[in-house]
Amino acid sequence: MLHSPQLAEQWQLLEEHEYTKAFQQTMAMLESLSGPDRRDAERLLGWVCYRQQQYAQASLWFKKACQGSDWADDWLNLAISAAKQGQLELSDQALEQVRLCQQAARYAQAPGLYLQLLAYARVLSDAGEHTRVVALLDELALAYRRVGSTDTTLLYVLRLPFLSSFLALALSHFARQGQEEPGQAWLEALEVALDKDGQRQVAKAIEKLRRGEA
């Protein structure tokens, strides 16, 4: 996603962790901006708040940025910030918009739906939302089954997470939830559906879970 040239300095301040300056300068410009430039300012203000763990304020700005937006990442920002503050109904609604935006764009928007789902699942895992996380893991697992290969080059082209990243989340989640045995069974069901390299990676993951090394 390209940022507004008018806000290049403020985005740079964000990356330099100069949050107060970034916020103040962007707020000073806000009323003079319109259209995509104003949306980018609202997006930036959301990120300033998010980086400071001010999730309620971040959600307010991300929600403004989402108004009229057909960018999946805008809606993902809202989904994640809402989940961070426990507003799961709003979070679920925003995730549905992520899916709709990707469908309308024929899944061409970077970084891709499945990478966005993985990022969202990580946040839900941190929040202990076991049922929601497993549903997302199931959806991602189905995508790997459909592809039939875990080759990293192919996964990159298809905008699927590398299997190692996916397994790292699954391991940490099942271990964190005290679901080692169900986690092993879930991984075993995935293992048989993958190619040889995928089976090797899953077998290592199962062994880690058994040993309590996740």
LOZA-67461 format. One line per field, with one value per atom (N, C-alpha, C): residue in three letters; atom name; z, x, y. Coordinates in Angstrom, 1 decimal, decimal comma, padded with zeros to 4 digits, m for minus. Last residue first. Layout:
// LOZA-67461
type	c(ala:...)
atom	c(CA:...)
up	c(Z:...)
east	c(X:...)
north	c(Y:...)
END
This chain:
// LOZA-67461
type	c(ala:ala:ala:glu:glu:glu:gly:gly:gly:arg:arg:arg:arg:arg:arg:leu:leu:leu:lys:lys:lys:glu:glu:glu:ile:ile:ile:ala:ala:ala:lys:lys:lys:ala:ala:ala:val:val:val:gln:gln:gln:arg:arg:arg:gln:gln:gln:gly:gly:gly:asp:asp:asp:lys:lys:lys:asp:asp:asp:leu:leu:leu:ala:ala:ala:val:val:val:glu:glu:glu:leu:leu:leu:ala:ala:ala:glu:glu:glu:leu:leu:leu:trp:trp:trp:ala:ala:ala:gln:gln:gln:gly:gly:gly:pro:pro:pro:glu:glu:glu:glu:glu:glu:gln:gln:gln:gly:gly:gly:gln:gln:gln:arg:arg:arg:ala:ala:ala:phe:phe:phe:his:his:his:ser:ser:ser:leu:leu:leu:ala:ala:ala:leu:leu:leu:ala:ala:ala:leu:leu:leu:phe:phe:phe:ser:ser:ser:ser:ser:ser:leu:leu:leu:phe:phe:phe:pro:pro:pro:leu:leu:leu:arg:arg:arg:leu:leu:leu:val:val:val:tyr:tyr:tyr:leu:leu:leu:leu:leu:leu:thr:thr:thr:thr:thr:thr:asp:asp:asp:thr:thr:thr:ser:ser:ser:gly:gly:gly:val:val:val:arg:arg:arg:arg:arg:arg:tyr:tyr:tyr:ala:ala:ala:leu:leu:leu:ala:ala:ala:leu:leu:leu:glu:glu:glu:asp:asp:asp:leu:leu:leu:leu:leu:leu:ala:ala:ala:val:val:val:val:val:val:arg:arg:arg:thr:thr:thr:his:his:his:glu:glu:glu:gly:gly:gly:ala:ala:ala:asp:asp:asp:ser:ser:ser:leu:leu:leu:val:val:val:arg:arg:arg:ala:ala:ala:tyr:tyr:tyr:ala:ala:ala:leu:leu:leu:leu:leu:leu:gln:gln:gln:leu:leu:leu:tyr:tyr:tyr:leu:leu:leu:gly:gly:gly:pro:pro:pro:ala:ala:ala:gln:gln:gln:ala:ala:ala:tyr:tyr:tyr:arg:arg:arg:ala:ala:ala:ala:ala:ala:gln:gln:gln:gln:gln:gln:cys:cys:cys:leu:leu:leu:arg:arg:arg:val:val:val:gln:gln:gln:glu:glu:glu:leu:leu:leu:ala:ala:ala:gln:gln:gln:asp:asp:asp:ser:ser:ser:leu:leu:leu:glu:glu:glu:leu:leu:leu:gln:gln:gln:gly:gly:gly:gln:gln:gln:lys:lys:lys:ala:ala:ala:ala:ala:ala:ser:ser:ser:ile:ile:ile:ala:ala:ala:leu:leu:leu:asn:asn:asn:leu:leu:leu:trp:trp:trp:asp:asp:asp:asp:asp:asp:ala:ala:ala:trp:trp:trp:asp:asp:asp:ser:ser:ser:gly:gly:gly:gln:gln:gln:cys:cys:cys:ala:ala:ala:lys:lys:lys:lys:lys:lys:phe:phe:phe:trp:trp:trp:leu:leu:leu:ser:ser:ser:ala:ala:ala:gln:gln:gln:ala:ala:ala:tyr:tyr:tyr:gln:gln:gln:gln:gln:gln:gln:gln:gln:arg:arg:arg:tyr:tyr:tyr:cys:cys:cys:val:val:val:trp:trp:trp:gly:gly:gly:leu:leu:leu:leu:leu:leu:arg:arg:arg:glu:glu:glu:ala:ala:ala:asp:asp:asp:arg:arg:arg:arg:arg:arg:asp:asp:asp:pro:pro:pro:gly:gly:gly:ser:ser:ser:leu:leu:leu:ser:ser:ser:glu:glu:glu:leu:leu:leu:met:met:met:ala:ala:ala:met:met:met:thr:thr:thr:gln:gln:gln:gln:gln:gln:phe:phe:phe:ala:ala:ala:lys:lys:lys:thr:thr:thr:tyr:tyr:tyr:glu:glu:glu:his:his:his:glu:glu:glu:glu:glu:glu:leu:leu:leu:leu:leu:leu:gln:gln:gln:trp:trp:trp:gln:gln:gln:glu:glu:glu:ala:ala:ala:leu:leu:leu:gln:gln:gln:pro:pro:pro:ser:ser:ser:his:his:his:leu:leu:leu:met:met:met)
atom	c(N:CA:C:N:CA:C:N:CA:C:N:CA:C:N:CA:C:N:CA:C:N:CA:C:N:CA:C:N:CA:C:N:CA:C:N:CA:C:N:CA:C:N:CA:C:N:CA:C:N:CA:C:N:CA:C:N:CA:C:N:CA:C:N:CA:C:N:CA:C:N:CA:C:N:CA:C:N:CA:C:N:CA:C:N:CA:C:N:CA:C:N:CA:C:N:CA:C:N:CA:C:N:CA:C:N:CA:C:N:CA:C:N:CA:C:N:CA:C:N:CA:C:N:CA:C:N:CA:C:N:CA:C:N:CA:C:N:CA:C:N:CA:C:N:CA:C:N:CA:C:N:CA:C:N:CA:C:N:CA:C:N:CA:C:N:CA:C:N:CA:C:N:CA:C:N:CA:C:N:CA:C:N:CA:C:N:CA:C:N:CA:C:N:CA:C:N:CA:C:N:CA:C:N:CA:C:N:CA:C:N:CA:C:N:CA:C:N:CA:C:N:CA:C:N:CA:C:N:CA:C:N:CA:C:N:CA:C:N:CA:C:N:CA:C:N:CA:C:N:CA:C:N:CA:C:N:CA:C:N:CA:C:N:CA:C:N:CA:C:N:CA:C:N:CA:C:N:CA:C:N:CA:C:N:CA:C:N:CA:C:N:CA:C:N:CA:C:N:CA:C:N:CA:C:N:CA:C:N:CA:C:N:CA:C:N:CA:C:N:CA:C:N:CA:C:N:CA:C:N:CA:C:N:CA:C:N:CA:C:N:CA:C:N:CA:C:N:CA:C:N:CA:C:N:CA:C:N:CA:C:N:CA:C:N:CA:C:N:CA:C:N:CA:C:N:CA:C:N:CA:C:N:CA:C:N:CA:C:N:CA:C:N:CA:C:N:CA:C:N:CA:C:N:CA:C:N:CA:C:N:CA:C:N:CA:C:N:CA:C:N:CA:C:N:CA:C:N:CA:C:N:CA:C:N:CA:C:N:CA:C:N:CA:C:N:CA:C:N:CA:C:N:CA:C:N:CA:C:N:CA:C:N:CA:C:N:CA:C:N:CA:C:N:CA:C:N:CA:C:N:CA:C:N:CA:C:N:CA:C:N:CA:C:N:CA:C:N:CA:C:N:CA:C:N:CA:C:N:CA:C:N:CA:C:N:CA:C:N:CA:C:N:CA:C:N:CA:C:N:CA:C:N:CA:C:N:CA:C:N:CA:C:N:CA:C:N:CA:C:N:CA:C:N:CA:C:N:CA:C:N:CA:C:N:CA:C:N:CA:C:N:CA:C:N:CA:C:N:CA:C:N:CA:C:N:CA:C:N:CA:C:N:CA:C:N:CA:C:N:CA:C:N:CA:C:N:CA:C:N:CA:C:N:CA:C:N:CA:C:N:CA:C:N:CA:C:N:CA:C:N:CA:C:N:CA:C:N:CA:C:N:CA:C:N:CA:C:N:CA:C:N:CA:C:N:CA:C:N:CA:C:N:CA:C:N:CA:C:N:CA:C:N:CA:C:N:CA:C:N:CA:C:N:CA:C:N:CA:C:N:CA:C:N:CA:C:N:CA:C:N:CA:C:N:CA:C:N:CA:C:N:CA:C:N:CA:C:N:CA:C:N:CA:C:N:CA:C:N:CA:C:N:CA:C:N:CA:C:N:CA:C:N:CA:C:N:CA:C)
up	c(022,8:022,0:022,6:024,2:023,8:022,9:025,2:025,9:025,5:023,7:024,7:025,5:022,1:023,0:024,1:020,5:021,4:022,4:019,2:020,1:021,1:017,7:018,7:019,7:016,0:016,9:018,0:014,5:015,4:016,4:013,1:014,1:015,1:011,5:012,5:013,5:010,0:010,9:012,0:008,4:009,3:010,4:007,0:007,9:008,9:005,6:006,6:007,6:003,9:004,9:006,0:002,4:003,2:004,3:001,2:002,1:003,0:001,4:000,7:001,7:003,5:003,0:002,2:004,9:003,7:003,0:007,2:006,2:004,9:008,9:008,3:007,1:009,8:008,8:008,1:011,7:010,6:009,5:013,4:012,7:011,5:014,4:013,6:012,8:015,9:014,9:013,9:017,8:016,9:015,7:019,1:018,4:017,4:020,2:019,2:018,4:022,0:020,9:019,8:023,7:023,1:021,9:024,5:023,8:023,1:025,5:024,6:023,8:026,9:027,6:026,8:025,5:025,9:026,7:024,8:025,7:026,3:023,0:024,2:025,2:020,9:021,6:022,9:020,2:020,7:021,4:019,5:020,6:021,1:017,2:018,4:019,6:015,5:015,9:017,2:015,0:015,7:016,2:013,7:015,0:015,7:011,5:012,5:013,8:010,0:010,4:011,5:009,6:010,4:010,9:008,1:009,4:010,2:005,7:006,6:008,0:004,9:004,9:006,0:003,9:004,9:004,7:000,5:001,6:002,6:m002,0:m000,9:000,3:m004,2:m003,8:m002,6:m004,0:m005,1:m004,9:m001,6:m001,7:m002,9:m002,2:m001,2:m001,3:m004,1:m004,5:m003,5:m002,4:m003,6:m004,1:m000,6:m000,1:m001,3:m000,9:m001,4:m001,1:m000,1:000,9:000,4:m002,0:m001,9:m000,8:m002,1:m002,3:m002,3:m002,1:m002,9:m003,2:m000,3:m001,7:m002,6:002,0:001,4:000,0:002,5:002,3:001,6:003,0:001,9:001,5:005,4:004,1:002,9:007,1:006,8:005,6:007,2:006,6:006,3:008,5:007,2:006,5:010,9:010,0:008,6:012,0:011,7:010,7:012,4:011,4:011,0:014,4:013,1:012,0:016,4:015,7:014,4:017,1:016,5:015,8:018,1:016,9:016,3:020,4:019,3:018,0:021,9:021,4:020,2:022,6:021,9:021,2:024,0:024,5:023,9:022,9:023,8:024,3:021,4:022,6:023,5:019,4:020,3:021,6:018,2:018,9:019,9:017,0:018,0:018,9:015,3:016,3:017,4:013,6:014,5:015,6:012,1:013,0:014,0:010,7:011,6:012,6:009,2:010,2:011,2:007,6:008,6:009,6:006,1:007,0:008,0:004,6:005,5:006,5:003,3:004,2:005,1:001,6:002,6:003,7:001,0:000,7:001,9:001,7:001,5:001,2:m001,6:m000,7:000,8:m003,4:m002,5:m001,6:m004,8:m005,3:m004,4:m004,6:m003,7:m004,1:m006,2:m006,7:m005,9:m004,9:m005,7:m006,2:m003,7:m004,7:m005,6:m001,8:m002,8:m004,0:m000,2:m000,9:m002,1:000,9:000,1:m000,8:002,3:001,2:000,3:004,2:003,3:002,0:005,6:005,0:003,9:006,6:005,5:004,9:008,5:007,4:006,2:010,3:009,5:008,3:011,3:010,5:009,7:012,7:011,6:010,7:014,7:013,7:012,5:016,0:015,4:014,3:017,1:016,1:015,3:018,8:017,8:016,7:020,5:019,5:018,5:022,0:021,3:020,1:023,3:023,7:023,0:022,4:023,5:023,9:020,3:021,4:022,6:018,6:019,3:020,5:017,5:018,3:019,1:016,2:017,3:018,2:014,3:015,2:016,4:012,8:013,4:014,5:011,9:012,8:013,5:010,2:011,3:012,3:008,4:009,3:010,4:007,1:007,9:008,8:005,7:006,6:007,6:004,2:005,3:006,3:002,1:003,2:004,4:000,9:001,2:002,4:000,4:m000,1:000,0:002,6:002,1:001,6:003,7:002,3:001,7:006,6:006,0:004,5:007,7:007,0:006,3:009,1:007,9:007,1:011,4:010,4:009,1:012,5:012,0:011,1:013,2:012,1:011,6:015,3:014,0:012,9:017,1:016,6:015,3:017,5:016,8:016,3:018,9:017,6:016,8:021,3:020,4:019,0:022,2:022,0:021,1:022,4:021,4:021,2:022,8:023,1:022,1:022,4:023,0:023,5:020,7:022,1:023,0:018,3:018,7:020,2:018,2:018,3:018,8:017,8:019,0:019,2:015,2:016,4:017,7:013,7:014,0:015,1:013,7:014,3:014,7:012,3:013,7:014,4:009,8:010,5:012,0:009,1:009,2:010,1:008,9:009,9:010,2:006,7:008,0:009,1:004,8:005,1:006,5:004,6:005,0:005,5:003,5:004,9:005,4:001,0:001,9:003,3:m000,2:000,2:001,1:001,0:000,2:000,7:002,4:002,0:001,2:004,9:004,0:003,6:006,8:005,4:004,4:009,1:008,6:007,2:009,6:009,3:008,6:010,4:009,0:008,7:013,1:012,7:011,2:013,2:013,7:013,2:012,4:011,6:012,0:014,5:013,1:012,2:016,7:016,7:015,3:015,9:016,2:016,0:015,5:014,4:014,6:018,1:017,0:015,8:019,5:019,9:018,7:018,3:018,3:018,6:017,0:017,4:017,4:015,9:017,2:017,8:013,2:014,2:015,6:012,1:012,0:013,0:012,6:013,2:013,2:010,9:012,4:013,1:008,5:008,9:010,4:008,5:008,5:008,9:008,4:009,6:009,6:005,9:007,0:008,3:004,2:004,2:005,4:003,7:005,1:005,2:001,1:002,1:003,5:m000,2:m000,2:000,8:001,4:000,9:000,9:000,6:001,5:000,8:m001,0:m001,1:m000,1:000,0:000,0:000,0)
east	c(007,5:006,9:007,0:008,5:009,5:008,8:007,3:007,0:008,0:007,5:008,5:008,3:005,3:005,3:006,4:006,1:004,9:004,9:008,2:008,4:007,3:006,9:007,9:008,2:005,4:004,7:005,7:007,5:006,6:005,9:008,5:009,3:008,5:006,3:006,7:007,6:006,2:005,1:005,5:008,5:008,3:007,3:007,8:009,0:008,9:005,6:005,5:006,7:006,8:005,8:005,6:008,4:009,0:008,0:006,3:007,3:008,0:003,1:004,2:005,3:000,2:001,2:002,2:m001,6:m002,1:m001,0:m000,5:m000,8:m001,2:m000,4:000,8:000,5:m003,0:m002,4:m001,2:m003,3:m004,2:m003,7:m001,2:m001,1:m002,1:m002,2:m001,0:m000,8:m004,3:m004,6:m003,4:m003,0:m003,9:m004,2:m001,5:m000,8:m001,7:m003,6:m002,7:m002,0:m004,7:m005,5:m004,6:m002,3:m002,8:m003,7:m002,0:m000,9:m001,5:m003,3:m004,0:m003,0:m002,6:m002,6:m003,3:m002,4:m003,8:m003,8:000,2:m000,2:m001,6:000,2:001,0:000,5:m001,3:m001,8:m001,1:000,3:m001,1:m001,5:002,8:002,7:001,3:002,0:002,7:002,5:000,8:000,0:000,7:003,0:001,8:001,0:004,8:005,2:004,0:003,3:003,5:004,0:003,5:002,2:002,4:006,3:005,6:004,2:006,7:007,4:006,7:005,3:004,8:005,4:004,8:005,7:005,2:001,5:002,6:003,5:000,9:000,6:001,8:001,2:000,9:000,4:002,1:000,7:000,2:004,8:004,1:002,6:005,4:005,6:004,8:004,8:004,0:004,2:006,9:005,5:004,6:009,1:009,0:007,5:008,8:008,7:008,5:006,6:007,8:007,7:004,6:005,0:006,3:001,7:003,2:003,5:m001,0:m000,4:001,2:m003,1:m001,9:m001,1:m004,9:m005,3:m004,1:m003,4:m003,9:m004,2:m003,2:m002,0:m002,4:m005,9:m005,2:m003,9:m006,3:m007,1:m006,4:m004,8:m004,4:m005,1:m006,3:m005,0:m004,5:m008,6:m008,7:m007,4:m007,5:m008,2:m008,3:m006,7:m005,7:m006,3:m009,2:m008,3:m007,2:m010,2:m011,0:m010,1:m008,3:m008,4:m009,1:m009,0:m007,7:m007,7:m011,6:m011,4:m010,1:m011,1:m012,0:m011,8:m009,2:m008,9:m009,8:m008,1:m009,3:m009,1:m006,0:m006,5:m007,8:m004,6:m005,8:m006,5:m002,8:m002,3:m003,5:m004,5:m003,8:m003,3:m005,2:m006,3:m005,6:m002,7:m003,3:m004,4:m002,5:m001,5:m002,0:m004,6:m004,6:m003,6:m003,7:m004,9:m004,9:m001,6:m001,3:m002,5:m003,1:m002,1:m001,8:m004,7:m005,3:m004,3:m002,7:m003,5:m004,2:m001,9:m000,9:m001,6:m004,2:m003,8:m002,7:m004,6:m005,5:m004,9:m001,8:m002,6:m003,4:m000,7:000,2:m000,5:m001,8:m000,7:m001,1:m004,6:m004,0:m003,0:m005,8:m004,6:m003,9:m008,2:m007,2:m005,8:m009,9:m009,5:m008,3:m011,0:m009,7:m009,1:m013,1:m013,4:m012,1:m011,7:m012,6:m012,8:m010,6:m009,8:m010,5:m012,9:m012,0:m011,1:m014,0:m014,7:m013,8:m012,0:m012,3:m013,0:m012,2:m010,9:m011,2:m014,8:m014,5:m013,1:m014,3:m015,2:m015,0:m012,8:m012,2:m013,0:m014,7:m013,7:m013,0:m016,3:m016,9:m015,8:m014,4:m015,0:m015,6:m014,1:m013,0:m013,4:m016,6:m016,1:m014,9:m016,6:m017,6:m017,2:m014,4:m014,3:m015,4:m012,7:m013,9:m014,0:m010,2:m011,3:m012,6:m008,2:m008,9:m010,1:m007,2:m006,3:m007,0:m009,4:m009,1:m008,2:m009,0:m010,2:m010,0:m006,6:m006,6:m007,9:m007,4:m006,3:m006,4:m009,4:m009,6:m008,6:m008,0:m009,1:m009,4:m006,1:m005,7:m006,8:m007,9:m007,1:m006,6:m008,8:m009,8:m009,1:m006,5:m007,2:m008,1:m006,0:m005,1:m005,7:m007,9:m008,0:m007,2:m009,4:m008,1:m008,2:m011,5:m011,6:m010,3:m013,1:m011,9:m012,1:m015,3:m015,1:m013,9:m013,6:m014,8:m014,6:m011,1:m011,9:m013,1:m010,3:m009,6:m010,3:m012,0:m012,2:m011,5:m010,9:m012,3:m012,6:m008,4:m008,5:m009,9:m009,2:m008,6:m008,6:m010,3:m011,1:m010,5:m008,1:m009,3:m010,2:m006,4:m006,0:m007,2:m007,8:m007,6:m007,2:m007,6:m008,9:m008,8:m004,8:m005,6:m007,0:m002,1:m003,3:m004,4:000,5:m000,5:m001,7:001,9:002,0:001,0:001,2:002,6:002,8:m001,4:m001,2:000,2:m001,0:m001,6:m001,4:000,2:000,9:000,3:m001,8:m000,5:000,3:m003,7:m004,0:m002,8:m002,3:m002,7:m003,0:m002,2:m001,0:m001,3:m005,0:m004,2:m003,0:m005,4:m006,1:m005,4:m003,7:m003,4:m004,1:m005,0:m003,7:m003,2:m007,4:m007,4:m006,0:m006,3:m006,9:m007,0:m005,6:m004,6:m005,1:m007,9:m006,9:m005,9:m009,9:m009,8:m008,7:m007,9:m009,1:m008,8:m006,5:m006,4:m007,8:m006,7:m006,4:m006,4:m007,1:m008,3:m008,0:m004,4:m005,6:m006,7:m002,2:m002,4:m003,8:m002,1:m002,0:m002,4:m001,9:m003,1:m003,2:000,7:m000,4:m001,7:002,2:002,3:001,1:001,4:001,1:001,2:002,3:000,9:000,6:005,1:004,3:002,8:005,8:006,0:005,1:005,2:004,6:004,6:006,9:005,4:004,7:009,3:009,0:007,5:010,2:009,6:009,4:010,8:011,9:011,4:008,4:009,4:010,6:007,2:006,6:007,7:008,8:008,8:008,3:007,9:009,3:009,5:005,3:005,5:007,0:006,0:005,3:005,4:007,1:007,9:007,3:005,0:006,2:007,0:002,6:002,8:004,1:002,4:002,3:002,6:002,3:003,6:003,5:000,6:000,5:001,9:001,8:001,4:001,3:000,6:001,4:000,9:000,8:000,0:000,9)
north	c(m026,8:m025,8:m024,4:m028,9:m027,9:m026,8:m031,2:m029,9:m028,8:m033,4:m033,2:m031,9:m033,2:m034,3:m034,0:m031,0:m030,9:m032,0:m032,1:m030,9:m030,8:m034,0:m034,4:m033,3:m032,4:m033,3:m033,7:m031,2:m030,4:m031,2:m033,3:m032,6:m031,8:m033,8:m034,9:m034,2:m031,5:m031,8:m032,8:m031,9:m030,7:m030,9:m034,2:m034,2:m033,0:m033,5:m034,5:m034,5:m031,6:m031,2:m032,2:m033,4:m032,3:m031,8:m035,0:m035,5:m034,5:m033,3:m033,9:m034,4:m034,0:m033,2:m034,0:m035,5:m034,8:m034,1:m036,4:m037,4:m036,8:m034,1:m034,7:m035,6:m033,5:m032,6:m033,4:m035,5:m035,4:m034,6:m034,7:m036,0:m036,1:m032,3:m032,3:m033,6:m033,3:m032,3:m032,3:m034,8:m035,5:m034,6:m032,8:m033,9:m034,6:m031,3:m030,7:m031,8:m033,1:m032,7:m032,1:m033,1:m034,3:m034,0:m030,3:m031,1:m032,3:m028,0:m028,9:m029,8:m025,8:m027,1:m028,1:m023,5:m023,8:m025,1:m023,5:m022,5:m022,8:m025,6:m025,8:m024,7:m024,6:m025,8:m026,0:m022,3:m022,2:m023,4:m023,3:m022,4:m022,3:m024,9:m025,5:m024,6:m023,0:m024,1:m024,7:m021,3:m020,8:m021,9:m023,1:m022,4:m021,9:m023,8:m024,8:m024,1:m021,4:m021,9:m022,9:m021,2:m020,2:m020,6:m023,6:m023,4:m022,3:m023,1:m024,1:m023,9:m019,7:m020,8:m021,8:m018,6:m018,6:m019,8:m017,9:m018,7:m018,6:m016,7:m015,9:m016,7:m018,2:m018,3:m017,4:m017,6:m017,2:m017,2:m018,9:m017,5:m016,9:m021,6:m020,9:m019,4:m022,0:m022,1:m021,4:m021,7:m020,8:m020,8:m023,8:m022,4:m021,4:m026,5:m025,9:m024,4:m028,1:m027,1:m026,5:m029,1:m028,9:m027,9:m029,0:m030,3:m030,2:m027,1:m026,9:m028,2:m028,3:m028,0:m027,8:m028,4:m029,6:m029,4:m025,6:m026,5:m027,8:m025,0:m024,4:m025,2:m026,4:m026,8:m026,3:m025,0:m026,3:m026,8:m022,6:m022,6:m024,0:m023,6:m023,0:m022,9:m024,5:m025,5:m024,9:m022,1:m023,1:m024,1:m020,9:m020,3:m021,3:m022,6:m022,5:m021,9:m022,2:m023,5:m023,4:m019,6:m019,9:m021,2:m019,8:m019,0:m019,3:m021,5:m021,9:m021,1:m019,9:m021,2:m021,6:m017,1:m017,4:m018,8:m015,9:m017,2:m017,6:m013,8:m013,5:m014,7:m015,0:m014,3:m014,0:m015,9:m016,9:m016,2:m013,6:m014,3:m015,3:m013,0:m012,1:m012,8:m015,1:m014,9:m014,0:m014,7:m015,9:m015,7:m012,5:m012,4:m013,5:m013,7:m012,6:m012,4:m015,6:m016,0:m014,9:m013,9:m014,8:m015,3:m012,8:m011,9:m012,8:m015,0:m014,3:m013,4:m015,4:m016,4:m015,8:m013,1:m013,4:m014,4:m010,8:m012,0:m012,5:m008,5:m009,6:m010,9:m007,5:m007,9:m007,6:m008,6:m007,6:m008,1:m010,6:m010,0:m009,0:m011,8:m012,2:m011,7:m010,4:m011,7:m012,1:m008,2:m008,0:m009,3:m009,4:m008,4:m008,1:m010,9:m011,6:m010,6:m009,0:m009,9:m010,6:m007,8:m007,0:m007,9:m010,0:m009,4:m008,6:m010,4:m011,5:m010,9:m008,0:m008,4:m009,5:m008,2:m007,2:m007,5:m010,2:m010,5:m009,5:m008,7:m009,8:m010,2:m007,0:m006,4:m007,5:m008,8:m008,1:m007,5:m009,6:m010,6:m009,9:m007,2:m007,8:m008,8:m006,7:m005,8:m006,4:m008,9:m008,8:m007,9:m008,5:m009,6:m009,5:m006,6:m006,3:m007,3:m006,8:m007,7:m007,4:m005,3:m004,8:m005,6:m006,9:m006,6:m006,0:m006,8:m008,1:m007,8:m004,2:m004,6:m005,8:m004,6:m003,6:m003,9:m006,5:m006,8:m005,9:m005,2:m006,5:m006,8:m002,9:m002,8:m004,1:m004,1:m003,3:m003,1:m005,3:m006,2:m005,4:m003,0:m003,8:m004,8:m002,3:m001,4:m002,1:m004,6:m004,3:m003,3:m004,5:m005,5:m005,2:m001,7:m002,3:m003,2:m000,1:m001,4:m002,1:002,3:001,6:000,2:003,5:003,6:002,9:003,6:004,1:004,3:002,9:001,9:002,4:005,1:004,8:003,8:004,9:006,0:005,7:002,6:002,6:003,7:003,5:002,5:002,4:005,2:005,8:004,8:003,4:004,5:005,1:001,7:001,2:002,3:003,3:002,8:002,3:003,7:004,8:004,4:001,0:001,6:002,8:000,6:m000,1:000,4:001,6:002,3:001,8:000,7:m000,2:000,6:002,2:002,6:001,8:001,3:001,0:001,3:002,3:000,9:000,6:005,1:004,6:003,1:004,9:005,6:005,1:003,7:003,0:003,6:005,7:004,5:003,7:007,7:007,9:006,6:006,3:006,6:006,9:006,3:005,1:005,3:009,0:008,3:006,9:009,5:010,2:009,4:008,1:007,7:008,3:009,5:008,1:007,7:011,9:011,9:010,5:010,9:011,5:011,5:010,0:009,0:009,6:012,8:011,6:010,6:015,4:014,8:013,6:017,8:016,6:016,1:019,6:020,1:019,0:018,3:019,0:019,5:017,2:016,4:017,1:018,5:018,4:017,9:018,0:019,4:019,5:015,3:015,9:017,4:015,0:014,4:015,1:016,1:016,7:016,2:014,5:015,9:016,5:011,9:012,2:013,7:012,3:011,8:012,1:013,2:014,1:013,6:010,8:012,1:013,1:008,8:008,8:010,1:008,0:009,4:009,6:005,7:005,6:007,0:005,7:006,1:006,1:005,2:004,2:004,4:007,7:006,5:005,4:009,3:009,5:008,3:008,4:008,2:008,3:009,3:007,9:007,6:012,1:011,6:010,0:012,3:012,7:012,1:011,6:010,9:011,1:012,8:012,3:011,5:013,5:014,6:014,1:011,1:011,8:013,0:008,4:009,8:010,5:005,1:006,2:007,5:002,1:003,4:004,4:m001,2:000,0:001,3)
END
